Structure formats: C-alpha cells, structure tokens
C-alpha cells in the first residue's frame, strides 16, 4: 500500500498547489489587473464630470504684434468659439485675443504668444502662472531673425513656426488628397501618388503651347542672403528671359490685380520661387502662389521640397550643377509642351487647402499632454539656429 500512499500524497500536494494558484495568485494578482479596467472607467467618468479641467475655455493672448499687424492678420481683435467653428477646427472652445485687458491679469491666459522674429514691441509680462504656455512664433528664417533669442533661456514652452519639428506648425497651405480628404503635406515623410511620367493631357498641352514669355519673378526683398538676385542675373546671361516684378525689378503688377494672376496662367512658362535664405523647411508663399496657377515653379531654397509638394510638380534649381544646365532644361520643356504639361499631373489628385495654425494651438491647449506634461526650451537659440541654414548653394553661379 505504501507506493499508492506516496502517489496519493503527491496528487494531493499537486491539487493543493493548483487551488492555491487559482484562488490566491489569480484572485489577488490577475483579477486585480482585470479590475484595473474599472479604474480606467472611473477615471473617464470623473473626467467627463470635471468640466473645469476638460471643457473649460482656453484663452490665448497674442502678446506682441506680428511684424506691423497688431491683430496678426486676423479679422478682429478678439475671436471666440464661433471663429474656430467657422474654420472647422476639431476643438472650438478657445478665445484668441490681442487685447491685453480682456482678462484681469496676463497670468490668467492659458497661452501667451510672442512674435520673436523681431525685437519685442512691448515689455515682458511681470507675472507668470506656473501652468501657462509661452509660445515663440516665427515666420522668418533664422537668417532674418533679429530678436536676441540667447536672452530667452528656459523661457518658452512651445514653438510655433514653419519648421516641421515645431510644436505648432505655422505654415501657408496644406495639400490634400482629393479622393480621401487626407492632408498629405507639409509632413516629414508624406506618401505621394505616382503619375508624373505617364501623364498626358492633350487639351492642357494645347493651352500651354500658347505661352509666349519665359519666366517671371515677383520679389520685394533685394540683396537676399541666398543671392537669388545674382542667380537670376546668371540665368538671364545664359539666355533665359526673366521679367522681374516688384521692388527689385523694373516691372510692376499691383497686388490684387487680376491681370497678375491671369498672365501666370496664359503668358509665362516658369515662375521663379526663390527664397531669401537657404534654410531647413523654409518654404514661403512664393511656391504656393505658383501652384495655384498653370505655371511650373522653379524653386531655390534649403528645404526638402517633397515634404511640401508632390514630386514632378516643380523644378529644383539645387538639383543642377550649373546655371547653364538648369537653363538648358527649361528651354527643353518650352520646346516640348507634352513634357511641360506633365508637371500638372498632381492637380487631378490633390488640392491646395488653407490651413489655420490657431486650430492646432487650440486643440493642443485642450490635450492631456498640455495639462500634465512640463516642457520648455532650455536653449531656444540653439534649436532655432543650429544646422538650420547654409550659406552656399549646391548650384554654382
């Protein structure tokens, strides 16, 4: 009987162990983990009931002027939820104002926005609440930032610039996929459709064949650090006729004159979208102005342009070793309207769409990350300037 007794005792011990695991380990450990879902449910229920934290209106003070514009180009001094709803913002419960006296103290605003491309036109706030967000807004490139950012150590929480690594993107236009409605760019790695090489549009070929002038440039900032003026001169010396409009050229076409738009569609082959500095992500309205029309933009800047516009929609001067190579290619396109017309393939798939950076700012102010995460720029000067621009272009001239 002894062997059976030992076997019985071993079986009993195993059964006790299983019962222990089931009722002690499971009930006290695994079951507690399952019950943590109840904790999450309780948290979300309390969050919905706590309107003071979640649904409270966020107030944004535009503390400085934006260049010479005290309203930052907005339609009124103070804009509320109706404005954000009109712009189809995902979150609308915000108030945006340049009126310092709207609230009793500057410390009561959730966010305070400073335009720091130029020296501040007002003295800094004397009081600051611990959870306030101070935002540095810049639309000029580092090459034209005149404010001494070295003084702003540990001062700003967020950046609001054209740079794609900004906390809030302050850009000109988005490009949207017509079929899906998805915003494709600007973005660090946008996924574009293919179609440039195979595109044929006979009616478009016939239309562009009627163009009779080579290139136009609209520019008011002369002597830019990028030396774009000198590049244009070298292109002219290589045989390309460039009509320069604005303060830096002999021709004038008043802003808002419909003839200025019409001639881009019907008269000129190329629009010179040359930037004043060669800086990362620095793409201004010059490119988007061309994309609105039936004209091929020739870009010159420091950006990776496929972050902004579809491949095969522009010509990048930086892709050519010399000015003569660039000009020879432009002449080739003028002699081959079928190849020229391929640069408009994207218009059957994408559309330009106005963006509103204040939508993103409002949404971000309502996010849990804003309430719970502490962030500030220890050295915003280094973030803005380090490896941001180059002095020498790739194309030689």
C-alpha positions as CSV (number, residue, x, y, z in Angstrom):
1,X,0.0,0.0,0.0
2,X,2.9,2.3,0.6
3,X,3.6,3.1,-3.1
4,X,-0.1,4.0,-3.6
5,X,0.1,6.1,-0.4
6,X,3.0,8.1,-1.8
7,X,1.3,8.6,-5.1
8,X,-1.9,9.8,-3.3
9,X,0.2,12.3,-1.2
10,X,1.8,13.6,-4.4
11,X,-1.5,14.0,-6.1
12,X,-2.9,15.8,-3.0
13,X,0.0,18.2,-2.9
14,X,-0.4,19.0,-6.6
15,X,-4.1,19.6,-6.2
16,X,-3.4,22.0,-3.2
17,X,-0.9,23.9,-5.4
18,X,-3.4,24.3,-8.2
19,X,-6.0,25.5,-5.8
20,X,-3.5,28.0,-4.3
21,X,-2.6,29.3,-7.7
22,X,-6.3,29.6,-8.7
23,X,-7.6,31.3,-5.6
24,X,-4.6,33.2,-4.3
25,X,-2.4,34.1,-7.3
26,X,-5.2,34.6,-9.8
27,X,-7.7,36.3,-7.4
28,X,-5.1,38.5,-5.9
29,X,-2.9,39.4,-8.9
30,X,-4.6,38.6,-12.3
31,X,-8.0,39.5,-11.1
32,X,-6.7,42.8,-9.8
33,X,-5.2,43.5,-13.2
34,X,-8.6,42.9,-14.8
35,X,-10.2,45.2,-12.3
36,X,-7.9,48.0,-13.4
37,X,-10.3,48.5,-16.3
38,X,-12.8,49.6,-13.7
39,X,-10.2,52.2,-12.6
40,X,-10.0,53.4,-16.1
41,X,-13.7,53.6,-16.4
42,X,-14.0,55.5,-13.2
43,X,-11.3,57.9,-14.3
44,X,-13.0,58.7,-17.6
45,X,-16.4,59.1,-15.9
46,X,-14.8,61.6,-13.4
47,X,-13.1,63.4,-16.3
48,X,-16.3,64.0,-18.1
49,X,-17.9,65.3,-15.0
50,X,-15.0,67.7,-14.3
51,X,-15.8,70.4,-16.8
52,X,-13.4,72.8,-15.1
53,X,-10.5,70.7,-16.3
54,X,-11.6,69.2,-19.6
55,X,-14.2,71.6,-21.1
56,X,-13.0,74.9,-19.8
57,X,-12.4,77.6,-22.4
58,X,-8.8,78.2,-23.2
59,X,-7.7,81.8,-23.5
60,X,-4.8,82.8,-25.9
61,X,-3.2,86.2,-25.7
62,X,-1.3,87.4,-28.8
63,X,1.1,89.5,-26.7
64,X,3.1,91.2,-29.3
65,X,2.3,92.5,-32.8
66,X,3.1,90.3,-35.8
67,X,5.5,92.4,-37.7
68,X,3.3,95.6,-38.1
69,X,0.0,93.7,-37.7
70,X,-1.4,94.1,-34.2
71,X,-4.2,91.6,-35.0
72,X,-1.8,89.0,-36.5
73,X,-3.8,89.2,-39.8
74,X,-7.0,88.0,-38.0
75,X,-10.4,89.6,-38.7
76,X,-10.9,91.1,-35.3
77,X,-9.1,91.9,-32.0
78,X,-10.9,89.1,-30.1
79,X,-12.2,85.9,-31.6
80,X,-14.2,83.2,-29.8
81,X,-15.5,79.7,-30.4
82,X,-17.6,80.8,-33.3
83,X,-14.4,81.7,-35.2
84,X,-12.9,78.2,-34.5
85,X,-16.2,76.6,-35.6
86,X,-16.3,78.6,-38.8
87,X,-12.7,77.3,-39.6
88,X,-13.9,73.8,-38.9
89,X,-11.4,73.3,-36.1
90,X,-11.6,69.9,-34.3
91,X,-11.7,71.8,-31.0
92,X,-13.5,75.2,-30.8
93,X,-13.6,76.1,-27.1
94,X,-10.9,78.8,-27.3
95,X,-10.7,82.6,-27.2
96,X,-8.0,84.3,-29.2
97,X,-7.2,88.0,-28.5
98,X,-4.6,90.7,-28.9
99,X,-6.4,92.7,-26.2
100,X,-4.2,92.6,-23.1
101,X,-7.1,93.8,-20.9
102,X,-9.6,91.1,-21.9
103,X,-8.7,89.2,-18.7
104,X,-7.8,91.0,-15.4
105,X,-4.2,89.7,-15.5
106,X,-1.8,88.3,-18.1
107,X,-1.2,85.4,-15.8
108,X,-4.8,84.2,-16.4
109,X,-4.2,83.3,-20.0
110,X,-3.6,79.7,-20.8
111,X,-1.2,80.6,-23.6
112,X,0.8,83.8,-24.4
113,X,2.2,84.1,-27.9
114,X,5.2,86.2,-28.7
115,X,6.3,87.0,-32.3
116,X,10.1,86.8,-31.8
117,X,11.4,87.3,-35.4
118,X,11.8,91.0,-34.5
119,X,12.6,92.8,-31.2
120,X,9.6,92.7,-28.9
121,X,7.5,95.8,-29.2
122,X,6.2,95.6,-25.5
123,X,7.8,94.8,-22.2
124,X,7.7,91.3,-21.0
125,X,5.0,90.2,-18.6
126,X,5.8,90.9,-14.9
127,X,3.9,87.9,-13.6
128,X,3.6,84.3,-14.9
129,X,1.4,81.4,-13.7
130,X,3.2,78.0,-13.4
131,X,0.9,76.3,-15.9
132,X,0.9,79.0,-18.6
133,X,2.3,78.1,-22.0
134,X,4.6,80.7,-23.5
135,X,4.8,80.3,-27.3
136,X,7.6,81.6,-29.6
137,X,6.1,82.3,-33.0
138,X,8.4,82.9,-36.0
139,X,7.7,83.0,-39.7
140,X,11.0,84.5,-40.9
141,X,14.0,82.3,-41.4
142,X,16.9,82.2,-38.9
143,X,18.9,84.3,-41.3
144,X,16.3,87.1,-40.7
145,X,15.5,86.7,-37.1
146,X,16.5,89.9,-35.4
147,X,15.4,89.1,-31.8
148,X,18.2,88.0,-29.4
149,X,17.0,84.5,-28.6
150,X,20.0,84.0,-26.4
151,X,18.2,86.0,-23.8
152,X,15.3,83.6,-23.7
153,X,16.9,80.7,-21.9
154,X,14.2,78.5,-20.2
155,X,11.5,81.0,-21.2
156,X,9.4,79.4,-23.9
157,X,7.4,76.2,-23.7
158,X,6.4,75.8,-27.3
159,X,7.4,76.9,-30.8
160,X,5.0,78.0,-33.5
161,X,7.0,78.2,-36.7
162,X,7.2,77.0,-40.3
163,X,9.6,74.3,-39.2
164,X,8.1,70.8,-39.3
165,X,9.6,70.0,-35.9
166,X,7.7,72.9,-34.3
167,X,5.2,72.2,-31.5
168,X,2.6,74.1,-33.6
169,X,3.0,74.3,-37.4
170,X,2.7,77.8,-38.7
171,X,2.5,77.1,-42.4
172,X,0.9,78.7,-45.5
173,X,-1.1,76.0,-47.2
174,X,-1.8,72.3,-47.0
175,X,-2.0,69.8,-49.8
176,X,-5.0,67.5,-49.5
177,X,-5.8,64.2,-51.3
178,X,-9.0,64.9,-53.3
179,X,-10.3,61.4,-53.0
180,X,-9.7,60.7,-49.3
181,X,-9.7,64.2,-48.0
182,X,-6.5,63.4,-46.1
183,X,-3.9,66.2,-45.5
184,X,-0.7,64.9,-47.1
185,X,1.7,67.8,-46.6
186,X,3.5,69.5,-45.2
187,X,5.0,66.5,-43.4
188,X,8.3,64.8,-42.6
189,X,7.6,61.8,-44.8
190,X,4.5,62.3,-46.9
191,X,3.3,59.4,-49.1
192,X,2.7,60.7,-52.6
193,X,0.9,59.1,-55.5
194,X,2.8,58.2,-58.7
195,X,1.7,59.6,-62.1
196,X,4.2,62.2,-63.3
197,X,5.9,60.1,-66.0
198,X,2.8,58.7,-67.7
199,X,0.6,61.8,-67.5
200,X,-0.9,63.1,-70.8
201,X,-3.5,65.8,-71.2
202,X,-4.0,66.9,-74.8
203,X,-6.1,69.9,-74.0
204,X,-3.6,71.1,-71.5
205,X,-0.8,70.6,-74.0
206,X,-2.6,72.8,-76.4
207,X,-3.2,75.5,-73.8
208,X,0.4,75.8,-72.5
209,X,1.7,75.8,-76.1
210,X,0.2,79.3,-76.4
211,X,2.5,80.7,-73.7
212,X,4.9,83.3,-75.1
213,X,7.2,84.5,-72.3
214,X,9.8,82.5,-70.5
215,X,9.9,83.3,-66.7
216,X,8.5,85.7,-64.2
217,X,9.7,86.6,-60.7
218,X,7.9,88.7,-58.0
219,X,10.3,90.0,-55.4
220,X,10.4,92.9,-53.0
221,X,13.4,91.9,-50.7
222,X,16.5,92.8,-52.7
223,X,20.0,91.7,-51.9
224,X,18.9,88.5,-50.1
225,X,21.4,86.3,-48.3
226,X,20.6,83.4,-50.7
227,X,21.9,85.6,-53.5
228,X,18.8,84.8,-55.5
229,X,19.2,88.1,-57.4
230,X,22.6,87.0,-58.7
231,X,21.2,83.7,-59.6
232,X,18.6,85.4,-61.7
233,X,21.2,87.5,-63.4
234,X,23.2,84.4,-64.3
235,X,20.1,82.8,-65.7
236,X,19.5,85.8,-67.8
237,X,23.1,85.8,-69.0
238,X,22.6,82.1,-70.0
239,X,19.7,83.2,-72.3
240,X,16.6,82.9,-70.2
241,X,14.4,86.0,-70.3
242,X,13.2,86.8,-66.8
243,X,10.7,89.5,-66.1
244,X,11.2,90.8,-62.5
245,X,8.2,92.4,-60.9
246,X,8.3,94.4,-57.6
247,X,10.8,96.5,-55.7
248,X,13.8,94.5,-57.1
249,X,12.9,94.8,-60.8
250,X,11.7,97.2,-63.5
251,X,8.2,95.9,-63.8
252,X,5.1,96.4,-61.6
253,X,2.0,94.5,-61.1
254,X,-0.1,95.7,-58.1
255,X,-1.1,93.1,-55.5
256,X,-4.7,92.0,-56.1
257,X,-4.7,92.9,-59.8
258,X,-6.4,90.0,-61.6
259,X,-4.2,90.5,-64.6
260,X,-1.2,89.5,-62.5
261,X,-2.8,86.1,-61.9
262,X,-4.1,85.7,-65.5
263,X,-0.6,86.2,-67.0
264,X,0.8,83.4,-64.9
265,X,-1.7,81.0,-66.4
266,X,-1.5,82.2,-70.0
267,X,1.7,84.1,-70.6
268,X,4.7,82.7,-68.7
269,X,6.2,79.2,-68.7
270,X,8.0,79.4,-65.4
271,X,7.6,81.2,-62.0
272,X,10.9,81.7,-60.1
273,X,10.0,80.8,-56.5
274,X,13.4,81.8,-55.0
275,X,13.7,82.1,-51.2
276,X,15.7,84.8,-49.4
277,X,17.7,82.2,-47.4
278,X,18.6,78.6,-47.7
279,X,17.1,77.1,-44.5
280,X,15.5,73.8,-43.5
281,X,11.8,73.7,-44.2
282,X,11.7,77.4,-45.2
283,X,9.1,77.4,-48.0
284,X,7.0,80.6,-48.4
285,X,4.0,81.7,-50.3
286,X,6.2,82.1,-53.4
287,X,5.9,78.4,-54.2
288,X,2.2,78.2,-53.3
289,X,1.4,81.2,-55.5
290,X,2.7,79.3,-58.4
291,X,0.9,76.1,-57.6
292,X,-2.4,77.9,-57.8
293,X,-1.8,78.6,-61.5
294,X,-0.9,76.8,-64.7
295,X,2.7,77.6,-64.4
296,X,5.7,75.5,-63.4
297,X,7.6,76.8,-60.3
298,X,11.4,76.8,-60.3
299,X,12.3,76.6,-56.6
300,X,15.6,77.7,-54.9
301,X,15.9,77.2,-51.2
302,X,17.2,74.9,-48.4
303,X,14.1,72.8,-48.0
304,X,13.4,69.2,-48.9
305,X,10.6,70.1,-51.2
306,X,9.0,66.7,-51.3
307,X,7.9,67.4,-47.7
308,X,5.7,70.1,-49.1
309,X,4.6,69.4,-52.7
310,X,4.3,66.4,-55.0
311,X,7.3,65.2,-56.9
312,X,7.1,66.2,-60.5
313,X,5.3,69.4,-59.7
314,X,8.3,71.7,-59.6
315,X,11.9,72.1,-60.8
316,X,14.5,72.5,-58.1
317,X,17.5,74.7,-59.1
318,X,19.6,72.9,-56.5
319,X,19.3,69.7,-58.5
320,X,21.5,71.2,-61.2
321,X,25.3,71.6,-61.0
322,X,25.4,74.8,-63.0
323,X,23.1,77.6,-64.2
324,X,23.6,76.5,-67.9
325,X,22.3,73.0,-67.1
326,X,19.2,74.4,-65.4
327,X,18.5,76.9,-68.3
328,X,19.1,74.2,-70.9
329,X,16.4,72.1,-69.2
330,X,13.9,75.0,-69.1
331,X,14.4,75.5,-72.9
332,X,13.9,71.8,-73.4
333,X,10.5,72.0,-71.7
334,X,9.5,75.1,-73.7
335,X,10.3,73.1,-76.9
336,X,8.4,70.1,-75.6
337,X,4.9,71.1,-74.3
338,X,4.0,67.5,-73.8
339,X,6.8,67.1,-71.2
340,X,6.0,70.5,-69.7
341,X,2.3,69.5,-69.2
342,X,3.4,66.5,-67.1
343,X,4.2,68.9,-64.2
344,X,0.5,69.4,-63.7
345,X,-0.3,65.7,-63.1
346,X,-0.9,66.3,-59.4
347,X,-3.9,68.6,-59.9
348,X,-6.1,65.6,-60.8
349,X,-5.3,64.0,-57.4
350,X,-4.5,66.9,-55.0
351,X,-5.8,70.3,-54.0
352,X,-4.5,73.2,-52.1
353,X,-6.3,73.9,-48.8
354,X,-6.0,76.8,-46.4
355,X,-4.6,76.0,-43.0
356,X,-5.2,77.5,-39.6
357,X,-2.4,77.2,-37.1
358,X,-4.7,78.5,-34.4
359,X,-6.9,75.4,-34.8
360,X,-3.9,73.3,-33.8
361,X,-3.0,75.7,-31.0
362,X,-6.5,75.4,-29.5
363,X,-6.6,71.7,-29.8
364,X,-3.2,71.3,-28.2
365,X,-4.2,73.5,-25.3
366,X,-7.1,71.1,-24.6
367,X,-4.9,68.0,-24.7
368,X,-4.0,66.0,-21.6
369,X,-0.3,66.4,-22.6
370,X,-0.6,70.1,-22.0
371,X,-2.2,69.7,-18.6
372,X,0.2,67.1,-17.3
373,X,3.5,67.5,-19.2
374,X,6.0,70.2,-18.3
375,X,8.0,71.3,-21.4
376,X,10.3,74.2,-22.0
377,X,13.2,75.1,-24.3
378,X,16.4,75.2,-22.3
379,X,18.2,76.9,-25.3
380,X,15.8,78.0,-27.9
381,X,18.6,79.9,-29.8
382,X,20.3,76.5,-30.4
383,X,17.1,74.9,-31.5
384,X,16.4,77.7,-34.0
385,X,19.9,78.2,-35.4
386,X,22.0,75.0,-35.1
387,X,22.3,73.4,-38.6
388,X,19.3,75.3,-39.8
389,X,20.7,77.2,-42.8
390,X,23.6,77.0,-45.3
391,X,25.4,79.9,-46.9
392,X,26.5,78.2,-50.1
393,X,24.0,76.8,-52.6
394,X,24.6,73.5,-54.5
395,X,24.1,75.1,-57.9
396,X,27.2,77.0,-58.9
397,X,26.8,80.6,-60.2
